[in-house]
Amino acid sequence: MKISDDLFALRLVLQLPAKALKADTLKNQAEVLVFAARLAADETMHWTALSDVLAQAEPAKALSFGA
């Protein structure tokens, strides 16, 4: 199955808003901390896979997720 680079690029751009939307639904501090750790790992995996498909270079600095 051939999927265009544009579709992968769009998915890469949509990762951050998806994370923000999910985080807004949590109220408990402990839930938020666990969720943030899992989400950071998940988003890193997504970003890595998508950027590999698009043959993008790795970032010069580590992904910081806004920190």
C-alpha positions in Angstrom: 0.0 0.0 0.0 1.5 3.3 -1.1 0.8 6.3 1.2 1.9 9.8 0.1 4.5 11.8 2.0 1.9 14.5 2.4 -0.3 12.2 4.5 2.7 11.3 6.8 3.7 14.9 7.1 0.1 15.9 8.1 0.1 13.1 10.7 3.4 14.4 12.1 2.0 17.9 12.4 -1.1 16.7 14.2 0.7 14.9 17.0 1.0 17.9 19.3 -2.7 19.0 19.1 -3.7 15.4 19.8 -1.6 15.3 22.9 -3.0 18.6 24.1 -6.6 17.5 23.6 -6.0 14.2 25.5 -4.2 16.0 28.4 -7.2 18.4 28.9 -9.5 15.6 29.8 -7.5 14.5 32.9 -8.1 16.1 36.3 -6.1 14.0 38.8 -2.5 15.1 39.3 -1.2 11.5 39.5 -3.1 10.6 36.3 -1.6 13.5 34.6 1.9 12.6 35.5 1.5 9.0 34.4 -0.3 10.1 31.2 2.4 12.7 30.4 5.2 10.1 30.7 3.4 7.6 28.5 2.4 10.2 26.0 5.9 11.5 25.7 7.2 8.0 24.9 4.3 7.4 22.5 4.7 10.7 20.7 8.5 10.1 20.4 7.8 6.7 18.8 5.3 8.3 16.4 7.6 11.1 15.5 10.5 8.7 14.9 8.5 6.4 12.7 6.9 9.3 10.7 10.2 11.2 10.2 11.9 7.9 9.1 9.2 7.3 6.5 9.7 10.9 5.3 13.5 10.5 5.4 13.9 13.5 7.6 17.1 14.1 9.5 17.1 13.6 13.2 16.9 16.8 15.2 20.2 18.4 16.4 18.7 18.6 20.0 16.6 16.0 21.8 12.8 16.4 21.6 11.8 18.4 24.6 8.0 18.5 24.2 7.9 22.2 25.0 10.1 21.9 28.1 
